[in-house]
């Protein structure tokens, strides 16, 4: 049997190849995990954007990104912070209602005997809660919009044309 001589150059190439292959696998796994996503943060429905901590993600994040592009003054930032902060307790309560409603719907779907009228009532209550959340979010956006200067409002309009919405619900 022939022996293979491993020179320092071959050893270096083997190490580099191993490190490179490991990096590719790690990045692939990270990409797949990102694509699969957090089960509490998918794109299937509105409640998926209402996170456990009571804040918005993804769609609302685009609105925050847009605000960062507007060169807000310190006074505007302070006003916007106060608007958002004032809304948080009410939003959190609505998110709790939404979570309870979702749990009740799941329980009703698995109950014996199945009661269609109960499920319909729960679904209507859930829709009402979701509607209230949307209305609260839109009120917050409107209050923030009123803080902006005319030039900043024009930039928001251009953003909407380019991106198809404010970033608060489109996306």
Phi and psi restraints in degrees (value plus and minus 20) as a CYANA .aco file:
   2 UNK   PHI    -103.5   -63.5
   2 UNK   PSI     121.1   161.1
   3 UNK   PHI    -117.4   -77.4
   3 UNK   PSI     124.9   164.9
   4 UNK   PHI    -121.3   -81.3
   4 UNK   PSI     106.9   146.9
   5 UNK   PHI    -104.6   -64.6
   5 UNK   PSI     107.0   147.0
   6 UNK   PHI    -121.1   -81.1
   6 UNK   PSI      85.5   125.5
   7 UNK   PHI    -102.6   -62.6
   7 UNK   PSI     143.8   183.8
   8 UNK   PHI     -75.9   -35.9
   8 UNK   PSI     -55.7   -15.7
   9 UNK   PHI     -86.9   -46.9
   9 UNK   PSI     -62.8   -22.8
  10 UNK   PHI     -85.9   -45.9
  10 UNK   PSI     -60.0   -20.0
  11 UNK   PHI     -81.7   -41.7
  11 UNK   PSI     -62.9   -22.9
  12 UNK   PHI     -81.8   -41.8
  12 UNK   PSI     -63.4   -23.4
  13 UNK   PHI     -84.6   -44.6
  13 UNK   PSI     -58.9   -18.9
  14 UNK   PHI     -84.1   -44.1
  14 UNK   PSI     -65.1   -25.1
  15 UNK   PHI     -82.8   -42.8
  15 UNK   PSI     -66.9   -26.9
  16 UNK   PHI     -81.8   -41.8
  16 UNK   PSI     -61.8   -21.8
  17 UNK   PHI     -83.4   -43.4
  17 UNK   PSI     -62.2   -22.2
  18 UNK   PHI     -83.9   -43.9
  18 UNK   PSI     -65.5   -25.5
  19 UNK   PHI     -83.0   -43.0
  19 UNK   PSI     -64.1   -24.1
  20 UNK   PHI     -82.8   -42.8
  20 UNK   PSI     -65.1   -25.1
  21 UNK   PHI     -82.8   -42.8
  21 UNK   PSI     -61.5   -21.5
  22 UNK   PHI     -83.2   -43.2
  22 UNK   PSI     -60.5   -20.5
  23 UNK   PHI     -83.7   -43.7
  23 UNK   PSI     -63.9   -23.9
  24 UNK   PHI     -81.1   -41.1
  24 UNK   PSI     -64.1   -24.1
  25 UNK   PHI     -84.2   -44.2
  25 UNK   PSI     -62.1   -22.1
  26 UNK   PHI     -83.6   -43.6
  26 UNK   PSI     -64.1   -24.1
  27 UNK   PHI     -86.2   -46.2
  27 UNK   PSI     -57.2   -17.2
  28 UNK   PHI     -83.7   -43.7
  28 UNK   PSI     -63.5   -23.5
  29 UNK   PHI     -84.4   -44.4
  29 UNK   PSI     -60.6   -20.6
  30 UNK   PHI     -84.3   -44.3
  30 UNK   PSI     -60.6   -20.6
  31 UNK   PHI     -84.3   -44.3
  31 UNK   PSI     -60.3   -20.3
  32 UNK   PHI     -86.8   -46.8
  32 UNK   PSI     -60.2   -20.2
  33 UNK   PHI     -83.9   -43.9
  33 UNK   PSI     -58.9   -18.9
  34 UNK   PHI     -86.3   -46.3
  34 UNK   PSI     -61.5   -21.5
  35 UNK   PHI     -85.0   -45.0
  35 UNK   PSI     -59.3   -19.3
  36 UNK   PHI     -90.1   -50.1
  36 UNK   PSI     -64.9   -24.9
  37 UNK   PHI      60.8   100.8
  37 UNK   PSI     150.9   190.9
  38 UNK   PHI     -93.6   -53.6
  38 UNK   PSI     112.4   152.4
  39 UNK   PHI     -82.6   -42.6
  39 UNK   PSI     -40.5    -0.5
  40 UNK   PHI    -114.8   -74.8
  40 UNK   PSI      -9.2    30.8
  41 UNK   PHI    -163.5  -123.5
  41 UNK   PSI      17.5    57.5
  42 UNK   PHI    -102.0   -62.0
  42 UNK   PSI    -190.6  -150.6
  43 UNK   PHI    -133.6   -93.6
  43 UNK   PSI      -2.9    37.1
  44 UNK   PHI     -93.5   -53.5
  44 UNK   PSI     -56.5   -16.5
  45 UNK   PHI    -174.6  -134.6
  45 UNK   PSI     153.8   193.8
  46 UNK   PHI     -79.3   -39.3
  46 UNK   PSI     -63.0   -23.0
  47 UNK   PHI     -82.2   -42.2
  47 UNK   PSI     -40.9    -0.9
  48 UNK   PHI     -89.2   -49.2
  48 UNK   PSI     -39.2     0.8
  49 UNK   PHI    -113.7   -73.7
  49 UNK   PSI     -27.2    12.8
  50 UNK   PHI    -118.3   -78.3
  50 UNK   PSI      76.9   116.9
  51 UNK   PHI     -97.6   -57.6
  51 UNK   PSI     145.4   185.4
  52 UNK   PHI     -79.5   -39.5
  52 UNK   PSI     -49.1    -9.1
  53 UNK   PHI    -103.1   -63.1
  53 UNK   PSI     -17.8    22.2
  54 UNK   PHI      69.5   109.5
  54 UNK   PSI     -14.5    25.5
  55 UNK   PHI    -128.4   -88.4
  55 UNK   PSI     147.1   187.1
  56 UNK   PHI    -113.8   -73.8
  56 UNK   PSI     130.3   170.3
  57 UNK   PHI    -153.5  -113.5
  57 UNK   PSI     155.2   195.2
  58 UNK   PHI      35.9    75.9
  58 UNK   PSI    -106.6   -66.6
  59 UNK   PHI     -83.1   -43.1
  59 UNK   PSI     -66.7   -26.7
  60 UNK   PHI     -86.2   -46.2
  60 UNK   PSI     -47.9    -7.9
  61 UNK   PHI     -83.8   -43.8
  61 UNK   PSI     -53.6   -13.6
  62 UNK   PHI     -85.4   -45.4
  62 UNK   PSI     -56.1   -16.1
  63 UNK   PHI     -85.2   -45.2
  63 UNK   PSI     -62.3   -22.3
  64 UNK   PHI     -82.8   -42.8
  64 UNK   PSI     -59.4   -19.4
  65 UNK   PHI     -81.9   -41.9
  65 UNK   PSI     -64.2   -24.2
  66 UNK   PHI     -80.3   -40.3
  66 UNK   PSI     -62.8   -22.8
  67 UNK   PHI     -81.1   -41.1
  67 UNK   PSI     -57.5   -17.5
  68 UNK   PHI     -86.1   -46.1
  68 UNK   PSI     -43.5    -3.5
  69 UNK   PHI    -103.4   -63.4
  69 UNK   PSI     -24.4    15.6
  70 UNK   PHI    -112.4   -72.4
  70 UNK   PSI     -17.5    22.5
  71 UNK   PHI      32.3    72.3
  71 UNK   PSI      38.5    78.5
  72 UNK   PHI     -89.3   -49.3
  72 UNK   PSI     125.3   165.3
  73 UNK   PHI     -96.6   -56.6
  73 UNK   PSI     146.6   186.6
  74 UNK   PHI     -81.6   -41.6
  74 UNK   PSI     -59.3   -19.3
  75 UNK   PHI     -83.2   -43.2
  75 UNK   PSI     -61.5   -21.5
  76 UNK   PHI     -84.6   -44.6
  76 UNK   PSI     -63.3   -23.3
  77 UNK   PHI     -79.9   -39.9
  77 UNK   PSI     -62.3   -22.3
  78 UNK   PHI     -82.2   -42.2
  78 UNK   PSI     -64.0   -24.0
  79 UNK   PHI     -83.8   -43.8
  79 UNK   PSI     -63.3   -23.3
  80 UNK   PHI     -85.3   -45.3
  80 UNK   PSI     -60.4   -20.4
  81 UNK   PHI     -79.5   -39.5
  81 UNK   PSI     -65.3   -25.3
  82 UNK   PHI     -83.3   -43.3
  82 UNK   PSI     -59.7   -19.7
  83 UNK   PHI     -81.6   -41.6
  83 UNK   PSI     -69.5   -29.5
  84 UNK   PHI     -85.8   -45.8
  84 UNK   PSI     -63.1   -23.1
  85 UNK   PHI     -84.4   -44.4
  85 UNK   PSI     -59.6   -19.6
  86 UNK   PHI     -84.3   -44.3
  86 UNK   PSI     -49.8    -9.8
  87 UNK   PHI    -101.4   -61.4
  87 UNK   PSI     -43.5    -3.5
  88 UNK   PHI     -76.1   -36.1
  88 UNK   PSI     -66.9   -26.9
  89 UNK   PHI     -79.8   -39.8
  89 UNK   PSI     -62.7   -22.7
  90 UNK   PHI     -86.4   -46.4
  90 UNK   PSI     -61.0   -21.0
  91 UNK   PHI     -81.7   -41.7
  91 UNK   PSI     -63.3   -23.3
  92 UNK   PHI     -80.2   -40.2
  92 UNK   PSI     -61.9   -21.9
  93 UNK   PHI     -83.5   -43.5
  93 UNK   PSI     -61.1   -21.1
  94 UNK   PHI     -85.3   -45.3
  94 UNK   PSI     -58.0   -18.0
  95 UNK   PHI     -85.1   -45.1
  95 UNK   PSI     -56.9   -16.9
  96 UNK   PHI     -83.2   -43.2
  96 UNK   PSI     -64.0   -24.0
  97 UNK   PHI     -79.7   -39.7
  97 UNK   PSI     -63.0   -23.0
  98 UNK   PHI     -81.5   -41.5
  98 UNK   PSI     -63.3   -23.3
  99 UNK   PHI     -85.1   -45.1
  99 UNK   PSI     -63.6   -23.6
 100 UNK   PHI     -82.6   -42.6
 100 UNK   PSI     -61.7   -21.7
 101 UNK   PHI     -83.6   -43.6
 101 UNK   PSI     -61.3   -21.3
 102 UNK   PHI     -82.9   -42.9
 102 UNK   PSI     -63.2   -23.2
 103 UNK   PHI     -83.9   -43.9
 103 UNK   PSI     -60.5   -20.5
 104 UNK   PHI     -85.3   -45.3
 104 UNK   PSI     -59.5   -19.5
 105 UNK   PHI     -83.0   -43.0
 105 UNK   PSI     -63.3   -23.3
 106 UNK   PHI     -82.3   -42.3
 106 UNK   PSI     -63.4   -23.4
 107 UNK   PHI     -84.1   -44.1
 107 UNK   PSI     -61.3   -21.3
 108 UNK   PHI     -86.0   -46.0
 108 UNK   PSI     -55.4   -15.4
 109 UNK   PHI     -86.4   -46.4
 109 UNK   PSI     -48.1    -8.1
 110 UNK   PHI    -120.8   -80.8
 110 UNK   PSI     -17.7    22.3
 111 UNK   PHI    -100.8   -60.8
 111 UNK   PSI     134.9   174.9
 112 UNK   PHI    -140.7  -100.7
 112 UNK   PSI     107.9   147.9
 113 UNK   PHI     -96.5   -56.5
 113 UNK   PSI     137.8   177.8
 114 UNK   PHI     -93.1   -53.1
 114 UNK   PSI     111.2   151.2
 115 UNK   PHI    -136.5   -96.5
 115 UNK   PSI      80.2   120.2
 116 UNK   PHI     -80.9   -40.9
 116 UNK   PSI     -59.3   -19.3
 117 UNK   PHI     -86.4   -46.4
 117 UNK   PSI     -55.2   -15.2
 118 UNK   PHI     -87.0   -47.0
 118 UNK   PSI     -63.8   -23.8
 119 UNK   PHI     -82.2   -42.2
 119 UNK   PSI     -61.9   -21.9
 120 UNK   PHI     -82.8   -42.8
 120 UNK   PSI     -63.0   -23.0
 121 UNK   PHI     -83.1   -43.1
 121 UNK   PSI     -62.5   -22.5
 122 UNK   PHI     -84.6   -44.6
 122 UNK   PSI     -60.9   -20.9
 123 UNK   PHI     -85.1   -45.1
 123 UNK   PSI     -60.0   -20.0
 124 UNK   PHI     -85.4   -45.4
 124 UNK   PSI     -60.2   -20.2
 125 UNK   PHI     -83.8   -43.8
 125 UNK   PSI     -59.9   -19.9
 126 UNK   PHI     -84.0   -44.0
 126 UNK   PSI     -62.9   -22.9
 127 UNK   PHI     -83.7   -43.7
 127 UNK   PSI     -58.9   -18.9
 128 UNK   PHI     -83.7   -43.7
 128 UNK   PSI     -62.6   -22.6
 129 UNK   PHI     -83.7   -43.7
 129 UNK   PSI     -63.4   -23.4
 130 UNK   PHI     -83.7   -43.7
 130 UNK   PSI     -59.8   -19.8
 131 UNK   PHI     -82.0   -42.0
 131 UNK   PSI     -61.1   -21.1
 132 UNK   PHI     -83.6   -43.6
 132 UNK   PSI     -60.3   -20.3
 133 UNK   PHI     -82.3   -42.3
 133 UNK   PSI     -64.4   -24.4
 134 UNK   PHI     -82.6   -42.6
 134 UNK   PSI     -64.6   -24.6
 135 UNK   PHI     -81.9   -41.9
 135 UNK   PSI     -60.7   -20.7
 136 UNK   PHI     -83.9   -43.9
 136 UNK   PSI     -62.4   -22.4
 137 UNK   PHI     -84.5   -44.5
 137 UNK   PSI     -62.1   -22.1
 138 UNK   PHI     -87.3   -47.3
 138 UNK   PSI     -55.6   -15.6
 139 UNK   PHI     -83.1   -43.1
 139 UNK   PSI     -62.4   -22.4
 140 UNK   PHI     -81.1   -41.1
 140 UNK   PSI     -65.2   -25.2
 141 UNK   PHI     -81.4   -41.4
 141 UNK   PSI     -62.5   -22.5
 142 UNK   PHI     -83.3   -43.3
 142 UNK   PSI     -62.6   -22.6
 143 UNK   PHI     -84.1   -44.1
 143 UNK   PSI     -58.3   -18.3
 144 UNK   PHI     -86.7   -46.7
 144 UNK   PSI     -61.3   -21.3
 145 UNK   PHI     -79.1   -39.1
 145 UNK   PSI     -57.6   -17.6
 146 UNK   PHI     -86.8   -46.8
 146 UNK   PSI     -40.6    -0.6
 147 UNK   PHI     -96.7   -56.7
 147 UNK   PSI     -42.5    -2.5
 148 UNK   PHI     -94.8   -54.8
 148 UNK   PSI     132.1   172.1
 149 UNK   PHI     -96.8   -56.8
 149 UNK   PSI     144.0   184.0
 150 UNK   PHI     -76.0   -36.0
 150 UNK   PSI     -59.7   -19.7
 151 UNK   PHI     -84.1   -44.1
 151 UNK   PSI     -62.6   -22.6
 152 UNK   PHI     -85.7   -45.7
 152 UNK   PSI     -55.6   -15.6
 153 UNK   PHI     -85.5   -45.5
 153 UNK   PSI     -56.7   -16.7
 154 UNK   PHI     -84.3   -44.3
 154 UNK   PSI     -59.6   -19.6
 155 UNK   PHI     -85.2   -45.2
 155 UNK   PSI     -56.4   -16.4
 156 UNK   PHI     -83.5   -43.5
 156 UNK   PSI     -62.6   -22.6
 157 UNK   PHI     -81.6   -41.6
 157 UNK   PSI     -61.7   -21.7
 158 UNK   PHI     -84.3   -44.3
 158 UNK   PSI     -60.0   -20.0
 159 UNK   PHI     -79.0   -39.0
 159 UNK   PSI     -65.5   -25.5
 160 UNK   PHI     -81.6   -41.6
 160 UNK   PSI     -62.1   -22.1
 161 UNK   PHI     -83.8   -43.8
 161 UNK   PSI     -61.5   -21.5
 162 UNK   PHI     -95.3   -55.3
 162 UNK   PSI     -59.8   -19.8
 163 UNK   PHI    -124.5   -84.5
 163 UNK   PSI     -24.7    15.3
 164 UNK   PHI      59.3    99.3
 164 UNK   PSI       2.4    42.4
 165 UNK   PHI     142.6   182.6
 165 UNK   PSI    -197.7  -157.7
 166 UNK   PHI    -100.3   -60.3
 166 UNK   PSI     -34.9     5.1
 167 UNK   PHI      76.0   116.0
 167 UNK   PSI     -28.5    11.5
 168 UNK   PHI    -105.0   -65.0
 168 UNK   PSI     -44.9    -4.9
 169 UNK   PHI    -164.9  -124.9
 169 UNK   PSI     -30.6     9.4
 170 UNK   PHI    -116.6   -76.6
 170 UNK   PSI     113.2   153.2
